[in-house]
Amino acid sequence: MQASYLGPEDSYSHVATRQILDGLDAEIIPCQTITNVFKASTPYAVVPISNTIQGVVQETLLNLIHPETHASENGSAATKWEIVGSHTLSVQHNLVVRRGVELKDVDWVGSHEQALGQCSKYLDDHCPRAQRIPFPSTAQAAILLASRASSESSSSKTTISGGAAGVGQDIKVVTDDNDERLRGHGAAICSSAIIERLESSLEVVAESVQNVKENYTRFLLLRQRNLPPNPPIISRSTGKSTFLVTSSPSSLHDLPEEHRVLELHKHETGTSVSKKKFGVAASGPQSGPRYLVEVEGVVGEAAAGEWVVLGST
């Protein structure tokens, strides 16, 4: 079996994917952005959905909440992906620099936007003048920083192919080391796994720099709908909860009482600029909000009413 994840190797998504698929004969394939994971043709995929500090991962929310973006070949409104499990990963961030660089000399700090937000207090206290620059992933920030150390005296260029066009509404992620914001000395926020691979070029300035020590990111295991019988269908669902999408939150009242709401996230579909920033095709109605709701227990298609059932964890 194959599964896609937000790469590269040794990113937090890579660690989570290996843990989710532990014991299975699985080939895991890195993608450059979360949106590219959703566009992948692999039978399975792993995406981050939420963090204890920063909350919902906006790029994942955007892809889940617009099922028409990844509609199945038969034209159904249902997403081509269904949720078949979840996994929680302890996330301990490290701040790294090129060997020989002191923290006081750092001009910019790069990482995934979620990691930058999760470590905002440390950066405020210790790197107040450093610009915070979003990358497609934490591992890619560390790799580019290490490559700058090894190619500083040459004209070589490191490219992050397939990087997202941007995050939020005005901030663009780095796509190569010619980005004009990468001037002076840099630092990166990343996992211990990628540091082990790049230790000849990078050194750790500080460990566990996130705002709270008990920091966790939750990941979803996705499976393409209508998979053929071979390879065997894999599920990690325990029936604990179900994810639903709707444009009418009042229909929550139609669900049986045992399906208590655990989480609710709203996205204003009228602000299509955010869809373009993440490389999500804008199709269908562009006005009015949509809601991603997680409820307790398993909700079947028959009981869902106006809701689109994405699957259960």
Order of alpha helices (4+ residues) and beta strands (2+ residues): beta-alpha-beta-alpha-beta-beta-alpha-beta-beta-beta-alpha-alpha-beta-alpha-beta-alpha-beta-beta-beta-beta-alpha-beta-alpha-beta
